[in-house]
Amino acid sequence: MDGRYILGIDIGTSTIKVFIGTLDTNGNVLVAGSGTAPTVGFKKGIFSDPKLLAMTIKQAVDCAVGATDICVKDAYIGISGIEIKAVNSLGSVSPLLTDQITQDDISRGKRAATFVAVTEDHEVLHVLPQKFFVDKQRVELPLQENGSHLEVQAHIVSIPKKILNSLVNAIEELGINVVNVVVNSIVVTENIKSTSSGNFLLMDIGAGTTELTLYQEGYVFLSASLPLGGDYITSDIMQGISISWNHAEEIKKYYAKLDKQLRGQEITLDCNAYNTTDKHIPYDFLNDIVESRVSEIIYLLSDYLKLSLEEIQIGKVFLTGGCGAMPSFIECIGTTFGVPVEIIHPSDLPPEYSSPGNTACYSIVKYAVKNLSKPQVAPGSNAWQRLMNRCNKFFKN
């Protein structure tokens, strides 16, 4: 990258996280600094106020820049949420040459799949090829193949243009140059697939949403975002013990560190904060609150995936996100899905960066620094709009 730096920005439902990244001389990704800010304007997977959200992003960026004294404006934005649409689509084209299929033909097939599946009011973020067919016969890679008919099956991820444009414009008005917008679960899966073989399920359990990616035979079969996360546990604790939200968050983190062997031992926990004196809570009572909600969340995720998992047999669940390290989730997922569960985190980073809650942000940075040498046009920018207008005219003609 010739000493260039890039901002990787993870828009989470509770926290905005920013990494400043670059490549060293050996091609390894380095994180030079980080910043965080509480999320405002994005809750339970819905972009409710792009301007307020952009302001919190700017706060996190300023924190990272101020801590490192590195001046950097270019950013990759990682998003998630229930307003993102993901579908599998099949595009069909005739090769331009009669004797071989070229990369241009594959690109045209991907565009055809996109225009079949994505409506005018949505912006495409990712087009991920799944399968190729030449004259109705499946091939691994159609380059150099002979045939008169090419079909490209792809997983296509998009978001309403109105939401994306509002967010990108609000961010750029604050002096941050949006190079590209990516979906968190997709870039995390890109990292996993480079080190894992076989079919797997990724679960990124955050505060307000859980991001799912089902990976089969070398491609993304399904991706989705569901409004289920750790905030439901926090809410239950808050109501069950009659305490504030922040107090409940601290108790949730405290509970995650406790040994479940305490159940049935008549243990009472001192759950008081600075402004309380009467919160001495039986461990079994707190255990009932947390474990019942965890079981419900995993049941709902399992039910959503039921039909897909009847078709695809997975060998492992990769678990990450802010709630990814909670033993309750690990145990419940393993029992429910009947496969090993592995927590993923940025293990090649220093300890202060290596928690599961930073997996998405690190994946965004890795994706960014490895793509900066390629020409980029950010979705939502004026240049992107001009490009899409030309594509629309091409297909209409």
C-alpha positions in Angstrom: 0.0 0.0 0.0 3.1 2.2 -0.1 2.6 3.5 3.4 -1.1 4.3 2.9 -3.6 3.9 5.7 -7.3 3.0 5.6 -10.1 3.3 8.1 -12.1 0.1 8.7 -15.4 1.1 10.3 -17.8 -1.4 11.9 -21.3 -0.1 12.5 -22.6 -2.2 15.3 -25.9 -1.9 17.1 -24.3 -0.8 20.3 -20.8 0.4 19.4 -19.1 2.0 16.4 -15.6 0.5 16.1 -12.8 2.0 14.0 -9.4 0.4 13.1 -6.7 2.3 11.2 -5.0 -0.3 9.1 -2.1 -0.7 6.7 0.2 -3.4 5.2 3.7 -4.0 6.3 6.5 -4.9 3.9 5.7 -8.6 4.2 2.1 -8.0 3.2 0.7 -8.5 6.7 -2.2 -6.4 7.9 -1.3 -4.0 10.7 -3.6 -2.1 13.0 -2.1 1.2 13.9 -4.8 2.4 16.2 -8.5 2.1 17.1 -11.5 4.2 18.3 -15.0 3.5 19.5 -18.2 5.5 20.2 -21.7 4.4 21.4 -24.0 3.8 18.4 -26.8 6.3 17.9 -29.2 6.1 14.9 -28.9 2.4 14.3 -30.9 0.1 16.6 -32.1 -3.5 16.3 -30.8 -3.6 12.7 -32.6 -0.6 11.5 -31.0 2.6 10.2 -33.2 5.1 12.0 -31.2 8.4 11.7 -28.3 8.5 9.2 -27.1 11.9 10.3 -26.9 11.0 14.0 -25.2 7.7 13.0 -22.7 9.6 10.9 -21.9 11.9 13.8 -21.1 8.9 16.1 -18.9 7.4 13.3 -17.0 10.7 13.2 -16.5 10.6 17.0 -15.0 7.1 16.7 -12.8 8.1 13.8 -11.6 11.2 15.6 -10.8 9.0 18.6 -8.6 6.7 16.5 -6.9 9.5 14.6 -6.2 11.4 17.8 -4.7 8.4 19.5 -2.3 7.7 16.6 -1.7 11.1 15.1 -2.2 9.5 11.6 -4.1 11.6 9.2 -6.4 9.3 7.2 -9.7 10.0 5.5 -10.4 7.0 3.3 -12.8 4.5 4.8 -14.4 1.1 4.2 -17.8 1.0 6.0 -19.0 -2.4 7.3 -22.8 -2.6 7.8 -25.3 -5.2 8.8 -29.0 -5.1 9.7 -32.4 -6.4 8.7 -32.8 -3.9 5.9 -30.1 -5.7 3.9 -31.5 -8.1 1.3 -29.8 -11.3 0.2 -31.0 -13.7 -2.6 -29.6 -16.4 -4.8 -30.2 -15.7 -8.5 -29.3 -17.2 -11.9 -28.1 -15.1 -14.8 -27.9 -16.4 -18.4 -25.8 -15.0 -21.3 -24.4 -16.1 -24.7 -20.6 -16.0 -24.9 -19.2 -13.3 -27.1 -16.8 -15.7 -28.8 -17.7 -19.0 -30.3 -14.6 -20.9 -29.3 -14.1 -20.0 -25.6 -15.7 -18.3 -22.6 -13.9 -15.2 -21.3 -13.9 -13.3 -18.0 -16.1 -10.7 -19.7 -18.7 -13.4 -20.3 -18.6 -14.3 -16.6 -19.0 -10.6 -15.6 -21.9 -10.3 -17.9 -23.5 -13.4 -16.4 -23.1 -11.9 -12.9 -24.7 -8.7 -14.1 -27.6 -10.6 -15.6 -28.1 -12.5 -12.3 -28.1 -9.1 -10.5 -30.6 -7.4 -12.8 -33.0 -10.4 -12.5 -33.0 -10.3 -8.7 -32.5 -6.7 -7.6 -35.1 -4.0 -7.9 -34.4 -0.5 -9.1 -34.7 0.9 -5.5 -31.8 -1.3 -4.2 -28.1 -0.9 -4.5 -25.9 -4.0 -4.9 -23.1 -4.5 -2.4 -21.9 -8.0 -3.2 -22.3 -10.4 -6.1 -20.8 -13.8 -5.0 -20.6 -16.5 -7.7 -21.9 -19.9 -6.5 -22.1 -22.2 -9.6 -21.3 -22.0 -13.3 -23.1 -23.9 -16.0 -22.0 -24.2 -19.7 -24.7 -25.6 -22.0 -26.6 -26.8 -18.8 -23.6 -28.7 -17.5 -22.0 -27.6 -14.3 -18.3 -26.7 -14.5 -15.9 -25.5 -11.8 -14.7 -22.5 -13.8 -15.9 -21.8 -17.3 -12.9 -19.9 -18.5 -11.6 -21.3 -21.8 -14.6 -23.7 -22.0 -16.5 -24.0 -25.3 -20.2 -23.4 -25.3 -23.1 -21.4 -26.6 -24.8 -20.8 -23.3 -23.4 -19.6 -19.9 -25.3 -19.5 -16.7 -24.0 -17.9 -13.5 -25.7 -18.6 -10.2 -24.8 -16.0 -7.6 -25.6 -14.8 -4.1 -26.5 -11.2 -4.3 -26.6 -8.8 -1.4 -28.2 -5.4 -1.6 -29.7 -2.5 0.4 -32.3 0.1 -0.3 -30.6 3.0 -2.2 -32.4 5.6 0.0 -30.8 4.2 3.1 -27.3 3.8 1.6 -27.2 7.2 -0.1 -28.4 9.0 3.1 -25.7 7.2 5.2 -22.9 7.7 2.7 -23.7 11.4 2.1 -24.0 12.1 5.8 -20.6 10.5 6.5 -18.9 12.3 3.6 -20.3 15.6 4.7 -18.2 15.2 7.9 -15.0 14.8 5.9 -14.7 11.0 5.6 -14.2 9.6 2.1 -16.3 6.4 1.7 -14.2 4.2 -0.6 -16.6 1.2 -0.3 -19.4 -0.2 1.7 -19.4 -3.9 2.6 -21.5 -6.3 4.6 -19.9 -7.5 7.8 -20.9 -11.1 7.7 -19.6 -11.4 4.1 -16.1 -10.1 4.8 -15.9 -12.2 8.0 -16.8 -15.3 6.0 -14.1 -14.4 3.4 -11.5 -14.6 6.2 -12.9 -17.9 7.5 -13.0 -19.7 4.2 -9.3 -19.1 3.6 -8.5 -21.3 6.6 -11.4 -23.7 6.8 -12.6 -26.5 4.6 -16.1 -28.0 4.4 -19.5 -26.6 5.1 -19.9 -24.2 8.0 -22.3 -21.7 9.6 -21.1 -18.3 10.8 -23.0 -16.7 13.7 -22.0 -13.1 14.6 -24.1 -12.4 17.7 -24.1 -8.7 18.6 -26.2 -6.5 20.8 -29.2 -6.0 18.6 -28.8 -8.5 15.7 -27.3 -11.8 14.8 -25.7 -12.1 11.4 -25.8 -15.5 9.8 -23.8 -16.9 6.8 -24.2 -20.5 5.6 -21.2 -21.6 3.6 -21.5 -24.7 1.3 -19.0 -26.3 -1.1 -16.9 -23.2 -1.5 -19.5 -20.5 -1.7 -22.0 -18.5 0.3 -25.4 -20.2 0.1 -27.3 -18.0 2.6 -26.7 -14.8 4.5 -29.2 -13.0 6.8 -29.6 -10.7 9.7 -32.1 -11.3 12.4 -33.1 -8.8 15.2 -31.9 -11.1 18.0 -29.0 -10.4 20.2 -27.5 -9.7 23.7 -29.8 -6.7 24.3 -32.7 -9.0 25.0 -30.6 -10.6 27.8 -29.8 -7.2 29.2 -33.4 -6.1 29.1 -34.5 -9.3 31.0 -31.9 -8.7 33.7 -32.9 -5.0 33.9 -36.6 -5.9 34.4 -36.0 -8.9 36.6 -33.7 -7.1 39.1 -35.2 -3.6 38.7 -32.0 -1.9 37.8 -30.7 0.5 35.1 -29.7 -0.6 31.6 -26.0 0.1 32.2 -26.1 -1.8 35.5 -27.7 -4.7 33.7 -25.0 -4.7 31.1 -22.3 -5.0 33.7 -24.1 -7.9 35.5 -24.4 -9.7 32.1 -20.7 -9.4 31.7 -20.1 -10.5 35.3 -22.4 -13.5 34.9 -20.5 -14.6 31.7 -17.4 -15.1 33.8 -19.0 -17.3 36.5 -18.9 -21.1 36.6 -22.3 -22.7 36.0 -21.4 -25.3 38.7 -22.6 -22.6 41.1 -26.2 -23.6 40.2 -27.9 -25.4 43.1 -25.2 -24.3 45.6 -27.4 -21.6 47.1 -24.9 -18.9 46.1 -25.9 -15.2 46.5 -24.2 -12.7 44.3 -23.4 -9.1 45.3 -24.8 -7.3 42.2 -24.7 -3.8 43.7 -23.5 -0.7 41.8 -22.4 2.6 43.3 -26.1 3.7 43.6 -27.6 0.5 45.0 -27.3 -1.5 48.2 -30.1 -4.1 48.0 -29.1 -6.1 44.9 -28.0 -9.4 46.4 -29.2 -11.8 43.8 -29.4 -15.6 44.1 -27.2 -17.2 41.3 -30.0 -19.6 40.3 -32.3 -16.6 39.7 -29.8 -14.9 37.5 -29.0 -18.2 35.8 -32.7 -18.7 34.9 -33.0 -15.2 33.4 -30.0 -15.5 31.2 -30.2 -19.2 30.1 -33.9 -19.0 29.2 -33.3 -16.0 26.9 -30.2 -17.6 25.4 -32.1 -20.8 24.7 -34.9 -18.8 23.1 -32.5 -16.8 20.8 -30.8 -20.0 19.6 -34.1 -21.8 19.1 -35.3 -18.9 16.9 -32.0 -18.9 14.9 -32.2 -22.7 14.5 -35.9 -22.5 13.4 -34.9 -19.8 10.7 -32.2 -22.1 9.4 -34.2 -25.3 9.6 -35.0 -25.8 5.9 -31.5 -24.8 4.8 -29.8 -27.2 7.2 -32.0 -30.0 6.0 -30.4 -29.5 2.6 -26.9 -28.7 3.8 -25.0 -30.6 6.4 -22.5 -28.4 8.3 -19.4 -29.6 10.1 -18.9 -26.6 12.4 -20.4 -23.4 13.7 -18.0 -20.4 13.9 -19.1 -18.0 16.6 -18.1 -14.4 17.0 -19.4 -10.9 17.9 -19.8 -9.0 21.1 -21.8 -11.9 22.7 -19.8 -14.6 20.9 -17.6 -15.3 23.9 -20.5 -16.0 26.3 -20.2 -19.6 27.5 -24.0 -19.8 27.5 -24.2 -19.3 23.8 -21.4 -21.7 23.0 -23.0 -24.5 25.0 -26.5 -23.9 23.7 -25.4 -23.7 20.0 -23.4 -26.9 20.3 -26.3 -28.7 21.8 -28.9 -27.4 19.4 -26.9 -27.8 16.1 -25.0 -31.0 17.2 -21.7 -29.8 15.8 -18.5 -28.3 17.2 -18.5 -24.6 18.0 -15.4 -22.5 17.5 -15.0 -18.9 18.7 -13.2 -16.8 16.1 -11.3 -13.6 17.0 -8.4 -11.6 15.5 -5.8 -14.0 16.9 -2.9 -12.4 15.0 -3.5 -9.0 16.6 -2.2 -7.8 20.0 -4.3 -8.9 23.0 -6.0 -5.5 23.3 -7.6 -6.0 19.8 -8.2 -9.8 19.8 -11.7 -10.1 21.3 -14.5 -11.7 19.3 -16.2 -8.3 19.3 -13.5 -7.0 17.0 -13.7 -9.7 14.4 -15.9 -7.8 12.0 -13.8 -4.6 12.2 -10.6 -6.4 11.6 -12.1 -8.3 8.7 -13.2 -5.0 7.2 -9.6 -3.7 7.5 -8.2 -6.8 5.9 -10.6 -6.6 3.1 -9.9 -2.9 2.6 -6.1 -3.0 2.5 -6.1 -5.9 0.1 -8.4 -4.2 -2.3 -7.0 -0.6 -2.2 -4.8 -1.3 -5.2 -7.9 -2.0 -7.2 -10.1 0.8 -8.6 -13.0 1.4 -6.2 -16.3 3.2 -6.6 -18.3 3.5 -3.4 -22.0 2.6 -3.6 -24.0 5.7 -2.9 -21.5 8.1 -4.4 -22.1 10.2 -7.5 -19.6 8.2 -9.5 -21.4 5.0 -8.5 -24.7 6.4 -9.7 -23.3 7.3 -13.1 -21.9 3.8 -13.5 -25.2 2.2 -12.6 -27.1 4.5 -15.0 -24.8 3.4 -17.8 -25.4 -0.3 -16.9 -29.1 0.3 -16.9 -29.0 1.9 -20.3 -26.9 -0.9 -21.6 -29.4 -3.6 -20.6 -32.4 -1.6 -21.7 -30.8 -1.3 -25.2 
